[in-house]
Amino acid sequence: MINYQGKNVIVTGASGGMGNILCKKLAEQGAKLSLCSNDEAGLKALAEELGKVTEVFTKVVDITKEEEVEAFFAEAYEKNGEFAAMANLAGLSIPSKIPTTDVNVYETIMDVNVKGTFLAGKYFAKNAAKPAIIVNIGSMAARNANANAPLYCTAKAAVNMLSQGMLLQMGSQDIRVTTINPGGADTPFWGTRTVDKSKLMQAEDVVDIIFFVLTSNPSVQIHDIYFESSARF
């Protein structure tokens, strides 16, 4: 099991429900945290809380803008050293009906989920420790089509394939890459949509899986994990 005491861990989408929980678990291990999000207030609150127990660097970043992503990773390296791990939690879903959906919605969904994953992986690799690990967040939607969110399903399927490509190229640099594909979880992700929350996992359930992968033995490559609430059955 890897212990991240004193090691630099990147978390994108850090101020979200899952990111908040994961960052606290990593802080308990004494990890140095380099966190980004597009939520300035959420990042500030997280930094104030976690800064009491570990070193925290935060930066407001639009994960779809290469210059912002590049600047974040450069500053994270300067402040906290080489990167031991990254959890790519930044993601977005917008319900859409293909015949009536504006192309801007398509571009937003693909940019946040796929382009953001690509950019984070690109700049993580430049200053990664050996060994290191990347955990990308996919979804059960990557293989289970959803009539209300076909573009999201497409984006998460692309994230899975992108992760496989990352591993094939970065594995020789001693960087493992795993895709986590959770089913629905009770987080702010749903916005105002009507959802039967009795059928959802808790955010902590998903974070437990992410943490399991992050701390797994470097000699083991976990390619992908699909999981969901047992309450669905």
Residue, then its C-alpha position, 0 to 999 in steps of 0.5 A: m500500500i502506498n502512503y502519500q506522506g510528504k508526496n505531492v498529489i494532484v486533484t482536479g475538480a477538488s472542490g466538488g463533493m467527491g473531491n472534498i472527501l478525497c482531499k481530506k483522506l489524503a490530508e490525513q496521510g500527510a500528502k502535499l495537496s495541489l488542487c484545482s477547480n473552477d469554484e473559487a469559493g469552494l477551493k478557498a474553504l477547502a484550503e483553509e480547512l486542510g491547510k491546518v494539517t498539511e501543505v495545500f496549493t490551490k488554483v482556480v482553473d478552467i480545465t478546458k484551457e491549456e494555458e491555465v492547466e499548464a500554469f497550474f501544473a507548473e506552479a504545483y511542481e514548483k511549490n510541492g515537488e514532483f507528482a506522485a499521483m493524480a485524481n482527475l475528478a473534473g467532469l460535467s453532464i448536461p441532459s440532452k436530446i440530440p435533435t434539439t441540442d445546440v452544438n455548444v452543449y456537445e462541445t462543453i461536455m466533450d471539452v470538460n470530460v475528454k479534453g480536460t482529462f487529456l490536458a491534465g494527463k499531458y502536464f502531469a506526465k512532464n513532472a511525474a515521480k517514479p512510480a506515479i499513478i493517474v486515476n481518471i473518472g469515467s462512468m457506468a454511462a460509458r457502457n450503459a447508454n442513457a436516453n437522457a444523456p447520450l453525449y455524456c455517455t459518449a464523453k465517458a466512453a472516450v475517457n476510458m479509451l483515452s486512459q488506455g492510450m495514456l497507459l500504453q504511452m506512459g507505462s514505460q515511464d512507470i506511470r500507472v493509469t486507471t479509470i474509475n467508472p461509478g454508477g450514480a452517487d448522491t452528490p451535487f452533480w445532479g443539480t435540479r434533476t429529479v433522481d431517486k436517491s435511494k438508488l444511489m451510492q454515497a460520495e464516500d463509496v466512490v471515494d473509497i474506490i478511488f483511494f483504494v486504487l491510489t494506494s494500491n501496490p505499484s506492481v499492480q496495474i488496475h485497468d478499470i473498475y465498474f461499480e454501482s449501488s447494490a440498491r439498484f437490483 
